[in-house]
Amino acid sequence: MIHSLAGGDMRFNNLYDIIKVEILEGMNQGDKNWFLGNASLNLKDGDIVIVPLGRNETFTKAKVLRVDKNVPEHNFPIPIKRMKEVIRKVDNEL
C-alpha cells in the first residue's frame, strides 16, 4: 500500500475516460463542460454527441473537444459526483 507524505493512505481509484465538449444548442451554446465517457462509444475529437444538461437532464448536442483516457478520479477537473455521462454518439452529423 502506498502512503502519502502526510501519513495517510492513497487509495487506488478506478480509471475513467473524461470528455470535454462544447455545447452546440440552446441557451448554453458555446459553453464547455466535462462529462464521463463510455469506452464502448470510442469517442474522438470532433465527434458529435448527445449529453444531459441541467437539473432536468435535457438532452442536447455537443462537439467533443478533448478525450482523456484512463484518468484516476483524484485528477478530475471537477468532482465525479457532479459529472454526468455522455449519452450517445451522433452519426453522420456536421
C-alpha positions in Angstrom: 0.0 0.0 0.0 1.3 3.5 -0.8 1.3 6.2 1.8 1.1 9.9 1.2 3.7 12.3 2.7 1.1 13.3 5.3 0.9 9.7 6.6 -2.5 8.8 5.1 -3.2 6.0 2.6 -3.5 6.8 -1.1 -6.3 4.6 -2.3 -6.2 3.2 -5.8 -9.1 4.8 -7.7 -10.9 3.5 -10.7 -9.8 4.9 -14.1 -12.3 6.7 -16.3 -12.5 8.4 -19.7 -13.4 12.0 -19.4 -14.6 14.1 -22.3 -14.5 17.9 -22.7 -17.3 19.1 -25.0 -18.7 22.4 -26.4 -22.5 22.7 -26.3 -23.9 23.3 -29.8 -27.6 24.1 -29.0 -29.8 26.1 -26.7 -29.1 28.7 -24.1 -25.8 27.1 -23.2 -24.5 27.1 -26.7 -20.8 27.7 -26.7 -20.3 26.5 -23.1 -17.6 24.0 -22.4 -18.3 21.2 -20.0 -16.7 17.9 -18.8 -18.6 14.5 -19.0 -17.8 10.9 -18.2 -17.1 8.9 -21.3 -18.1 5.4 -22.2 -15.3 3.4 -23.6 -17.7 1.5 -25.9 -18.5 4.8 -27.7 -14.9 5.1 -28.9 -15.1 8.9 -29.0 -12.5 11.1 -30.6 -12.0 14.9 -31.1 -14.6 16.4 -33.4 -17.3 13.7 -32.8 -20.9 15.0 -32.1 -22.5 13.5 -29.0 -25.7 13.8 -27.0 -25.2 15.0 -23.4 -27.6 15.7 -20.5 -27.7 19.3 -19.3 -29.3 20.9 -16.2 -31.4 19.5 -13.4 -33.9 18.1 -15.8 -31.0 16.5 -17.8 -32.3 17.9 -21.1 -30.5 16.1 -24.0 -28.5 18.4 -26.3 -25.9 18.1 -29.0 -22.2 18.8 -28.2 -18.9 18.6 -30.0 -16.1 16.6 -28.5 -13.1 18.9 -27.9 -10.9 16.5 -25.9 -10.8 12.9 -24.8 -8.7 12.0 -21.7 -8.5 8.2 -21.2 -7.8 6.3 -18.1 -7.9 9.3 -15.7 -7.9 8.5 -12.0 -10.7 10.1 -10.0 -8.4 12.3 -8.0 -7.2 14.0 -11.2 -10.6 15.0 -12.5 -11.2 18.7 -13.3 -14.5 18.7 -11.3 -15.8 16.3 -8.6 -17.1 13.0 -10.0 -20.4 13.5 -8.2 -21.1 16.5 -10.4 -20.2 14.7 -13.7 -22.8 13.3 -16.0 -22.2 10.7 -18.7 -22.3 11.1 -22.4 -25.5 9.5 -23.7 -24.5 8.5 -27.2 -22.6 9.4 -30.3 -24.5 11.1 -33.2 -23.7 9.5 -36.6 -23.4 11.5 -39.9 -23.8 15.0 -38.4 -21.9 18.2 -39.2 
